[in-house]
Amino acid sequence: MINGIAVIDLGGQYAHLIAVRLRDLGCYAEIFDADDIEQISRYKGVIVSGSPNLSAHDEDGGVLTEILELPQPVLGFCFGHQEIAKFYGGKVIRGKPEFGPATLEIIKETDIFPGIPKQSTVFMSHGDTVETLPPGFEEIGISSNQKGNIHHNAAIGCSSLKRYGFQFHPEVDDSEYGDLMLKNFAVDICKVDPRWQSKIFAQTLIEKIQDQVGDKDVFLLASGGVDSTVLGELLKQALSSEKVHLLHVDTGFMRKNESREVASFFKDVDFKLVDASQRFFEALANVYEPEAKRKIIGELFVDILTEEFAKLNLEDGLMAQGTIYPDRIESGGSNKARVIKTHHNQVEIMAEMVRQGKVIEPLGDLYKKEVRQLGLELGVPSRLVNRHPFPGPGLAVRLLANNGKYPPQYTNEVVVDNSRLPDGFSGMVLPIASVGVKADMRSYELPLLIQGGEDFHPDNQCKLLAAVPGLINQMSDINRVVWSPGFKVESFAPACKVMSPKRVELLREVDYLVNKYLVELDLYDHVWQFPVVMLPAVVNGKVSEVVILRPVKTSRGMTVTVPVLPLEFYSGVLQELQQLSQIQLVAIDLTTKPPGTIEWE
């Protein structure tokens, strides 16, 4: 029997993360589809992931039948938890949704909870719930949200069958004792010997690249972000310099001075910079929908790449791209995963090139944290490795365009219950949709704007952050909460604006100012990323730009929390932004992921 855990991928956003966390604990783990029963049966235990499907509606029902007939211990998360309950005779219903942090209270000591405090924070992302337990199973944990609402059967178990289910996700960083829960299952219950070495070895990847490439040339699209920079160095060390060709496409949506810095770092290899900004602006001139925008950007990248291949007589070469695992899973990259947002390096034309063997993605199973570890091992300067992530489409997915029309959801009246907000605060729904993720599925919904408070004082931030999960869980059609103090919005409507160079230049300057203050106040390393979003609106009757500040904190980008930053930072940024006449409203995005993705598009 293999000394490890089989992880069953049912399309949940965190399936791959389960295996990563187990390996970090020294327990070998491999990912399988549910029907690969012959391989699964060789492992000491099984963990079943979440899924975008609805257990209460019998979507993908019965998928675990053969797995649950195995003698090995089985632990299920979210959808997996619900399917275990159903298989043994329990009942699953559509319940009240939970998104974000919740308090787990252990109500019965079992073999899966040794060392876990009676109460701890866990992370929820679900709509279905186990209403009735199967015979022989016990309720071993309940959960409660910030309002004190109790959710039963948050954790269930049957020690005699070695079957366990968690409604929450212990694999994400936000679950306080998730690692210990995974360890208890793998080591204590499944008897896995935790001797697997999970450190990333650069030499292993180098040898893999050499096997894949052979004597071909490799052409890398180098955006200047962490992923492509680390991959560029990996290729340099794996292959001879004359075999590596780097192309940097200036789309017109880069950060300030970005292209110049990229060229400087890769000065010792064949590097070419193509200014394609005009082509991108023309292609996106009248595009408003986020998925359409991302696909156009990705396909235009491939067109430019093909042209450059022809110029260099490299039609027989291979393309390398710095795809990492979150890019793939959010783009629907596993068999059962739903598309949350299509990353530019995962558009269909690119996927077809992958299937044809024309593309290599050496970082495709890694998260940002592992990419950074690899970069340091390769000798990439820490100032480059530790840069904030920047999306491949650049500022194009942070600059919202609009045709001036209200989104379809706005025809449904969304009632704001101000009694759920702290005293002195009120809310209104904004008619601007953004991308989010709810229960492993894409949402395209509206933000709630909270008003009140004189400034961005940390005390106010903390009060509102505590209220956000309850607001989103109780209000349909809402997937974000933003807050703007010191300015009263009486009316808000979408304005008609396109992706113009002038608007991009304004956003580029705002992005530069935010990062300048992060560095000056020694806050840069206190956040994982700080997107700045700009959207067109008619605020109090005046056509203007609205700036949304989006600080996030995370380890791997699959879930994020919102850090509380000092008033000095926001005051400095706000003072400079008020000098720009085009900007009328500035707000902070207070939303965790899920339900809000890091980027708005």
Secondary structure, 3 states (H helix, E strand, C coil): CEEEEEEECCCCCCHHHHHHHHHHCCCEEEEECCCCHHHHCCEEEEEECCCCCCHHHCCCCCCCHHHHCCCCCEEEECHHHHHHHHHCCCEEEEEEEEEEEEEEEECCCCCCCCCCCCEEEEEEEEEEEEEECCCCCEEEEEEECCCCCEEEEEEEEECCCCEEEECCCCCCCCCCCHHHHHHHHHHHHCCCCCCCCCCCCHHHHHHHHHHHHCCCCEEEECCCCHHHHHHHHHHHHHCCHHHEEEEEEECCCCCCCHHHHHHHHCCCCEEEEEECHHHHHHHHCCCCCHHHHHHHHHHHHHHHHHHHHHHCCCCCCEEECCCCHHHHHHECCCCCCCECCCCHHHCHHHHHHHHCCCEECCCCCCCHHHHHHHHHHHCCCHHHHCCCCCCCCHHHHCECCEECCCCHHHHCCCCCCHHHCCCCCEEEECCCCEEEEECCEEEEEEEEEEECCCCCCHHHHHHHHHHHHHHHHHCCCEEEEEEECCCCCCCEEECEECCCHHHHHHHHHHHHHHHHHHHHCCCHHHCCECCEEEEEEEECCEEEEEEEECCEECCCCCCEECCCCCHHHHHHHHHHHCCCCCEEEEEEECCCECCECCCCC
